[in-house]
Amino acid sequence: MMQLSLDQLPQLCEHIRGQMPDGGVMVLQGDLASGKTTFTQAFSRFLGLEDAVTSPTFSLQQRYGEHLYHYDLYNYGFEKFVSMGMLEELEKPGYHLIEWGDESLITFLKKAGFAYVVVKITKCDNETRLYEVNND
């Protein structure tokens, strides 16, 4: 676990990229306003992208650059994600950051052999968050 401020997020990005140098799926978990989209913005900057990263709550998916995909399952859930044919998107090369991914998604990723990590974000105060990264 790491307690980090916004300006320290590149450390976490480097850590995760070290675990998945060729891309993969990041399941972002946390309460509303815990910092899931903020982490995605930081990861985008870490990759050198200048796109304006916004939450895909109503569009389901956003793509930044050639290899960064951002999903939000809050309004859809995993079953709707599957029924919409979105699993094929995860096969594209790059990093796929999925907000509100649940155990159904994680079980699928394990069984299908995807490289993935789960990033649990807990708000400590207005300046810092606690990040727990695992892939078990």
N, C-alpha and C positions, 0 to 999 in steps of 0.2 A: 504494500500500500504506500501511496505517496500523497502527501498533502502539499498542494502546489497552488501558487497564484497564477494569474493569467500569463504574466511574462515568463513563467517557468514552464509553460506547456511544451515548448520545443524539446525539453528533456524527455517528457513522456512520449512525444511523437518519435523521437530517436529510438527510445526503448522499444516501442511497438514495431517500428520499421525494422529494427534488428531481429525481431521475432518473425516477421513476414516480409523479407526483402523483395520478394517478387509479387507482392500484393496479396490480397485475401479479404476476408470479411471481418469487420469490427461491429460487434453487437453492442450498442450503447444503451445502457440502462441507468435509470435515475428518475427521481420525481420531476414533476413539472418545474421548469426553470432551474434545474440543477446544473445545466451547462452542456447538454448534449450537442446542441447546434454550435455553441461557442467552441467546444473541442473540435468539431468538424471545421470551423473557420481556421483554427490554429493549425490543424493538420494540412489544410489546403495551402496556407502560407508556408508551412514547413516544406511542402513539395514544390514551392516556388510559383504557385498559381496566384493570379491577381484577381480572379473572378470574385464577385460579391456573393458570398455564401449565405443563403437564407434557408429557413426551415421548409422542407417540402411537405408540410402537414396536409395541404389540400391537393397537391399535385402528385403525391406519392414518391416521385423520384426527380432528382435534379442531377445533372452531370456537369462537372467542372473540368475543363481541359480535356485531355484524351483519356485519362485513366483514373478519375475520381468520381465515384457515384455515391449519392446521398439519398437515403430512403427514410420515410417516416411511416411506421405502421400504426400510429396512434388511432387513426380513424378507420383502419382497415383490419388489422390483425393478420396473423400469419396465413390463416385459411383463405382469406380474400386475396392476399398477396399471391398465393399459389394459384387460385382460380383465375386470376388475371394474367397468368403466364409469366409472372415476373421472375420465377426461378431461373429462367434462361439468362436473364440479365447478369446474374451472379457468376456466370461462366465467362463473362468478358474479362480480359486482362485488366488489372488495376486494383484499386482499393475500393471496397464497398462498405460504407458506413451506414448502419441501420439503427435508427432510433426506435425505441420501444420494442425491440426484439424480445421474444419470450422463450420459454423452455421448448416449445414446439419447433421454433426456428433453430435453436441450438442443437436439439436432437437431430434435426434434418442435416445440419451442417456436419455433425459428427459422422452420421451414417453415410453421407455422400462423399466424405473425404475432403471437404473444403478446408483450406487453411483459414483459421479464424481465431479471434480473441474476444473475450467478453470484457468490456470496460464498464465497471460500475462506478457511478459518480454520485457523491454525496456532498451536499452543500454544507460547508462548515460555518461560513459567514459570507458577507458580501464580497470579500476579497479572495477567499481560498475555497478549494474543493478537495475532497479526498477521492483519490482514484485507485481502484483495485482492478488489476488486469490479470485475467487468467484464461486458460483454454482447456479446462478439464471437463 
